[in-house]
Amino acid sequence: MFDFEKLIVYTKAKSYNKSVIDFLSFNKLDFTTRDQLKRASLSIMLNIAEGTGRHTSPDKKHFYIISRGSTFECAALFDLLKDVQQIQNEEFKQFYSQLHEISRMLSGMIKRYS
Protein backbone atom coordinates (compact mmCIF):
# COMPACT_ATOMS: atom_id res chain seq x y z
CA MET A 1 0.00 0.00 0.00
CA PHE A 2 1.26 3.49 -0.88
CA ASP A 3 1.28 6.18 1.82
CA PHE A 4 -1.29 8.34 -0.01
CA GLU A 5 -3.80 5.49 0.13
CA LYS A 6 -3.81 5.81 3.93
CA LEU A 7 -4.91 9.45 3.82
CA ILE A 8 -8.57 10.22 4.44
CA VAL A 9 -8.36 13.22 2.12
CA TYR A 10 -7.13 10.98 -0.70
CA THR A 11 -10.02 8.58 -0.11
CA LYS A 12 -12.48 11.48 -0.19
CA ALA A 13 -10.89 12.88 -3.36
CA LYS A 14 -11.16 9.46 -5.01
CA SER A 15 -14.82 9.19 -3.99
CA TYR A 16 -15.45 12.67 -5.35
CA ASN A 17 -13.81 11.63 -8.65
CA LYS A 18 -16.10 8.63 -8.93
CA SER A 19 -19.08 10.96 -8.44
CA VAL A 20 -17.81 13.30 -11.14
CA ILE A 21 -17.33 10.41 -13.58
CA ASP A 22 -20.92 9.30 -12.91
CA PHE A 23 -22.19 12.87 -13.32
CA LEU A 24 -20.37 13.28 -16.63
CA SER A 25 -21.69 9.99 -17.98
CA PHE A 26 -25.31 11.13 -17.44
CA ASN A 27 -25.05 14.80 -18.44
CA LYS A 28 -24.51 16.43 -21.79
CA LEU A 29 -21.96 19.19 -21.27
CA ASP A 30 -19.94 20.98 -23.90
CA PHE A 31 -16.50 19.49 -24.52
CA THR A 32 -14.55 22.28 -22.82
CA THR A 33 -16.55 22.24 -19.59
CA ARG A 34 -16.58 18.45 -19.49
CA ASP A 35 -12.83 18.18 -20.13
CA GLN A 36 -11.94 20.90 -17.61
CA LEU A 37 -14.11 19.38 -14.87
CA LYS A 38 -12.65 15.94 -15.49
CA ARG A 39 -9.06 17.22 -15.49
CA ALA A 40 -9.46 19.47 -12.43
CA SER A 41 -11.19 16.69 -10.48
CA LEU A 42 -8.44 14.24 -11.30
CA SER A 43 -5.81 16.85 -10.40
CA ILE A 44 -7.08 16.99 -6.82
CA MET A 45 -6.46 13.29 -6.28
CA LEU A 46 -3.23 13.03 -8.26
CA ASN A 47 -1.54 15.99 -6.58
CA ILE A 48 -2.35 14.56 -3.15
CA ALA A 49 -0.67 11.34 -4.23
CA GLU A 50 2.31 13.12 -5.75
CA GLY A 51 2.77 15.38 -2.71
CA THR A 52 2.78 12.39 -0.41
CA GLY A 53 5.64 10.91 -2.40
CA ARG A 54 7.85 13.95 -1.93
CA HIS A 55 10.55 14.02 0.74
CA THR A 56 10.72 17.65 1.81
CA SER A 57 8.03 19.75 3.48
CA PRO A 58 8.16 22.51 0.83
CA ASP A 59 7.70 19.93 -1.93
CA LYS A 60 4.76 18.28 -0.15
CA LYS A 61 3.17 21.66 0.53
CA HIS A 62 3.53 22.70 -3.13
CA PHE A 63 1.49 19.73 -4.38
CA TYR A 64 -1.16 20.13 -1.67
CA ILE A 65 -1.52 23.79 -2.70
CA ILE A 66 -2.02 22.73 -6.32
CA SER A 67 -4.57 20.15 -5.20
CA ARG A 68 -6.48 22.78 -3.21
CA GLY A 69 -6.44 25.11 -6.22
CA SER A 70 -8.00 22.36 -8.33
CA THR A 71 -10.64 21.92 -5.63
CA PHE A 72 -11.55 25.60 -5.99
CA GLU A 73 -11.60 25.23 -9.77
CA CYS A 74 -14.11 22.39 -9.52
CA ALA A 75 -16.29 24.39 -7.11
CA ALA A 76 -16.33 27.29 -9.60
CA LEU A 77 -17.29 24.96 -12.46
CA PHE A 78 -20.17 23.48 -10.47
CA ASP A 79 -21.27 26.99 -9.47
CA LEU A 80 -21.46 27.92 -13.14
CA LEU A 81 -23.31 24.70 -14.01
CA LYS A 82 -25.86 25.55 -11.31
CA ASP A 83 -26.33 29.06 -12.70
CA VAL A 84 -26.90 27.81 -16.24
CA GLN A 85 -29.19 25.06 -14.90
CA GLN A 86 -27.10 22.11 -16.03
CA ILE A 87 -27.11 20.59 -12.56
CA GLN A 88 -29.91 20.14 -10.05
CA ASN A 89 -29.58 22.10 -6.80
CA GLU A 90 -29.40 18.97 -4.62
CA GLU A 91 -26.66 17.45 -6.75
CA PHE A 92 -24.80 20.77 -6.69
CA LYS A 93 -24.99 20.83 -2.89
CA GLN A 94 -23.53 17.31 -2.68
CA PHE A 95 -20.56 18.19 -4.90
CA TYR A 96 -20.04 21.50 -3.14
CA SER A 97 -20.06 19.80 0.26
CA GLN A 98 -17.52 17.21 -0.86
CA LEU A 99 -15.27 19.90 -2.27
CA HIS A 100 -15.55 22.05 0.85
CA GLU A 101 -14.52 19.14 3.05
CA ILE A 102 -11.56 18.25 0.80
CA SER A 103 -10.48 21.90 0.75
CA ARG A 104 -10.54 22.14 4.55
CA MET A 105 -8.49 18.96 4.89
CA LEU A 106 -5.95 20.20 2.35
CA SER A 107 -5.70 23.54 4.17
CA GLY A 108 -4.78 21.65 7.33
CA MET A 109 -2.11 19.71 5.47
CA ILE A 110 -0.71 22.90 3.94
CA LYS A 111 -0.49 24.54 7.37
CA ARG A 112 1.24 21.46 8.74
CA TYR A 113 4.01 21.77 6.16
CA SER A 114 4.42 25.55 6.48
N, C-alpha and C positions, 0 to 999 in steps of 0.2 A: 504494500500500500504506500502511495506517495503521501508526503506530509500535507499537501493541499486537500487531499480527500478527507482528512480529519477535521478540517475547519467547517464550522457551522455555516459561515458566510458562503463558502464554496458550495455547500449542499443547497443552500437557499438560492444561489445564483443559478445552479444547474436546474433546480425545480422551476425557477422563473423562465429559463430558456426553453424548457419543455412546454410551458404554457404559451410562450410566444410562437413556437413552432406549430402548436395546435391552432392558435389564433390565425396565423398566416395561412394555414391549410384550408380554413373555412371562410376567409374573407378576401374579397377582391380589392386589392390595393394597387395603386400604380407601381411600376417597377422601382422607381427611385425610393419611395417611402418604404416599400417592402424590403428592398435590399439594405437600406440604411438601418431599419429596425432590426433586421436579422444580424447585421454586422455589429451594431452597437451592443445588442444583447449578448452576443457571443464574446465580445470584447470584455465584458464584465467578468465573466467566468475565466477566460483565458489569462487575463492579467492578474487575477488572484493566484492562479496556478503558477504563472511565471514569477511573480513576486516572491512566492513561497520558496522557490528554488534558488533565489539569490542569497548570497552570503553576508552582505553588509546591510546595515540598517538603512542607509540612504538609497541603496538599490531596491530594497523591499518597499520602502515608502514610495518611491517613484512609480512602481507598478500598481500599488494600491490607489495612488492618486489618479492614475489613468483609468483604473477600473471605476472609481467613483465618478469621474467625468463622464464615462459611458453610461453610468446609471442615470445621471442628470439628462443626458442626451435622450435616453429611452423615455424618461418621464415627459420631456418636451414633445416627443413624437406622439405619445399617447394623449397628451393634452390637446394637440392639434387634431388628432383623429376624433376626439370627443367633440371639439368645436365644429368640425365639418360632418359630424354625425355618422362617422364610419365605425363607431364602437358604442355599444350600449353603456349607459352610465354605471350599472353594476359591474360590468366587466372592467371598465376603466378604473373603478375604485379598487378592484382586486389587484390589478397590475400596479396601480399607484402605491397601494399599501405594501406590496412586495418590494417595490423599488425603494420606498422610504426606509423600510427595515434594512435592506442591504446597504443603503447609503449610510445609515447610522452605524452599522457594524464596521464598515470600511473607515469611517471617520475615527472610530476608536482605534483601529489598527494603525492609521496614519499618525495619530497622536502618540501611540506607543513607540513608534520608530522615529519620532522627532527629537 
